């Protein structure tokens, strides 16, 4: 347990940095009063190991008329994936008004259309819980914002009003919608800050009372059993006119404060920052080993897609070589797809503009959509690709072919091989194709990768001879193999190999095991060279006779003496 005196000193130091001349001792007292409401948990300081695998899903990604969605999800996971998964990330399961949950009306309640806190708790008994703290904004339908409009009660000063005449051109924009939205309040028309949409109104963390309130919400999630807290859109938290309002020092200090507070209550809690930005900016959220425990590997999905699309691993390999070796309480959150699109910004500085634009154009040929962002000069540029990862790999730059399943499985094997914790979006596990009918219904590009399966429909697909069954069963098998290998511990050493542009290769090493991972990223049979001591393939369970890989074939090679099968 942390020493209360030194903890108070740490908290006060953080708050003084955040609020500077506006700091008052009452801020520290108020925050400590909130923290004292929660019982300290004597949790393990070990935050992850090679057995950890995360599922990313909405609470209602699988539905049936017989019960509420959280129960259906739990039953499906227990039946199909109990041995594979350790953590379930239920995307925002709170009452909401838009953006499929990310415009939160009430941060403390479970959306009754999904179920109840009891349903979350029961699921949490079988799987660790990862929960979103949607920290940057609240719904315009929330009680806080309604009080802001009335200028009374809690929330009346929780939002940011700005003069539309000010020069806000330097503010980083992730959307092409207006930054300020006019609302009629009891005090007249106010222009409020809306980074993501008019319904997602940015919160004003310059108000200490709001920060204390958010800390209470954070600790509430931890008390309900959340092991990983995902800080949604955290990079946009602090606003200073005349700046980019992205990654400001105060934002980083708030993340550090949240880590301090979370670990004080439960040492096993993991703080994960969601920052869909260029690679170097993303890595900054580790701080000096005092900020995020885990950051999304945002450059991996688009670089891996590009490598498989072009058959050229050079950009992926160059980036991978630049990654730091992470130890202790730092690691990566590895994924290829999520509820959002495939980010284009994380390619900045890693992929030439021509290659980037060609990828965007070709994804549209595979049925994908594109979301754009506004730039300071008034222009727009691609922000994210909206396409399921399965359909993004239905072909190459040459067009569609018959190798979609093999190419997609290769993408997941490469992702699983990287240092860090692997995470699978539910529509990757089920190899879901583009949901174009949903896009037509909602008018939102992101719906393409947010299909809601009817349970009977999904079970029929997974029990029939379909590509979805092939992918689902093979991923289950591969995950089971991976979880037994000490060399796949999130912090096991990683060495990136240069095997030529047709291949991607790396070595993972723990103190008693070494695994060589090789992937043929081309649609042709290719020969490769590697040390002879790596001869047993964990994926096939056999010794490799010839150093020749079929199209999109992947190997996890280890010597028999250290095989952990």
Secondary structure, DSSP 8 states (H G I E B T S, - for coil): ---HHHHHHHHHHHHHHHHGGG--HHHHHHHHHHHTTS--B---S----TT-EEEEE-TTSEEBTTB-HHHHHHHHHHHHSTTT-SEEEE---S-BSSGGGTSBS-TTS--TTT--HHHHHHHHHHSEEEEEE--SEEETTSHHHHHHHHT-STTTTSB-B--TTS--TTS--SSSS-SEEEEEETTEEEEEE-SSBTTEEEB-TTSHHHHHHHHHHHHHHHHTTEEEEEETTGGG----TTS--SS-HHHHHHHHHHHHHHHHHBTT-EEEE---S-HHHHHGGGTTTTS-SEEE-HHHHHHHHHHHHHT--HHHHHHHHHS----TT-EEEE-S--SS-EESGGGTTTS-HHHHHHHHHHHHHTT-EEEEEE-TTS-EEEEEEES-HHHHTSEETTEE-S-HHHHHHHHHHHHHHSSSEEEEEHHHHTT----HHHHHHH--GGGGG---EEHHHHHHHHTSSSHHHHHHHHHHHHHHHHTT-GGGSTTSEEEEE---TTEEEEEEE-SS-EEEEEEE-SSS-EE----TT--EETTTTEE--SSEE-TT-EEEEE-GGG---
